[in-house]
Amino acid sequence: MKKKSQQNSPIHEALLKHKANRVVPFDVPGHKRGRGNKELTEFLGEDCLKVDVNSMKPLDNLCHPVSVIREAEELAAEAFGASSAFFIVNGTTAAVQAMIMSTCKPGDKIIMPRNVHRSAINALVVCGAIPVYVNPGVEKNLGIALGMSVQDVKNAILQNKDAKAILVNNPTYYGICSNLKEIVELAHKYNMLVLVDEAHGTHFYFGENMPISAMESKADMAAISMHKTGGSLTQSSFLVCGENIDSSYVRQIINLTQTTSGSYLLLSSLDIARKNLALNGKEIFKKSMEFANYAREEINKIGGYNAYSKELINGDTVFDFDTTKLSIYTRDIGLAGIEVYDILRDDYGIQIEFGDIGNILAIISAGDRLLEIERLISALSEIKRRYSKDKSGMFDHEYINPEVILAPQKAFYGNKKSIPIENSAGKISGEFIMSYPPGIPVLAPGEIITDEIINYISYSKEKGCLLTGTQDMSIKYINIVEGN
């Protein structure tokens, strides 16, 4: 068999061949290439539904790949500089959870920053690992959580030499990068694995003048959201592994939770996106960076906004900055980020990635057009003129240091009762509360509820943040752990 190159997309090619063969379908899905659901076919297109197919010998099987999916995995591993790669169709959440569940068993310790995505703490609830939190640095002027200090990581290692792994965000939602290479060297010195949540770092592997990627830093595993900045369909991601990882065991772990009916739409989108980045990534991300830098400069000329960048670098908690991220601090014009987010969408027809209580984030890619960048800049200028107000009384920080009393699994599955949130100070939370996006918990199971947290939740609701995580969908009540 001829060795495949980065010009190939084996899953995509197999689907094209399958479609040309005009195979008669007596298998699932029941829409039968779209013929059984006319409205769906009209909405998504006949070509799309013809390749929404089930696993079969010519198309391989995601749970146990031996042909085209296997070939596509090998090409992905090569493209990312990894020893192995896995196609993930349950979102990067599944990749993050597979990393933790592959390296930690019940009772094992894992060192991680507290500003992790909910998926990481969810993994602790499921597998019973014990978190050792390293509180990230905080940028006091912006109120945002930063990366982890190397010294703080070292202290956590020395105090927990039995920890199995360290999880690192690379980058954070805002674009902040820790000193990943030094953290990896430190962890490996103490026989700990390094897992990297690289949900927002696909471009680190393919662009020039980017922060270091997980695989380049010799980290052991990385969860990569191809759908965020890599051009694949929503919910599709890669999990990549270094040479220290037993890939056969990782596949077993993935198969505990990942669907047995992998979507070939998602799989082929990953395959095609990998090919595109391997061949054209440098120019794609050069354009993304140019757009973001231009927008940043013009927005800062408006005054009142702070579109921040590499000036935040301090060699430690901000070791590097991802300049493709257009993160903008809004509080100086008297508006919470979520308020600017809502105004942009409702008044100007502009949908950005998220707004929290002090910042907004616009995702910039080569798929944008300069005209649209100008429209965003113009809208922000007009919002300042029309809506700016005195900023006194605004909540001034996003991150609150947690006090952890119980392991997340013990708290989540323990005996609980529901009480009004305003009466919960001093109690132990039995569930999550977070704004989504970005999906970083304000409160996680096992943590003490404080007046500051209650005030933050109240303020976020007042400003219009989408809060999630509690059993009570109205976020008026919270489950607390009984008997503590």
Buried (B, 14 or more C-beta within 10 A) or exposed (E): EEEBEBEBBBBBBBBEEBBEEEEEBEEEBEBBBBEEBEEBBEEBEEEEBBBBBEBEEBBBBBBEBEBBBBBBBBBBBBBBEBBBBBBBBBBBBBBBBBBBBBBBEEEBBBBBBBBBBBBBBBBBBBBBBBBBBBBBBBBEBBBBBBBBBBEBBBEBBEEBEEBBBBBBBBBBBBBBBBBBBBBBBBBBEBEBBBBBBBBBBBBBBBBEEBBBBBBBBBBBBBBBBBBBBBBBBEBBBBBBBBEEBEBEEBBEBBBEBBEEEBBBBBBBBBBBBBBBBBBEBEEBBBBBBBBBBBBBEBBBEBEBBBBBBEEBBEEBBBBBBBBBBBBBBBBBBBBBBBBBBBBBEEEBEBEBBBBBBBBBBBBBBBEBEEEEBEBBBBBBBBBBEEBBEEBEEBBEBBBBEBEBBBBBBBBBEBEBEBBEBBEBBEBBBBBBBBBBBBBBBBBBBBBBBBEEBBBBBBBBBEBEBEBBBBEEEEBEBBBBBEEB
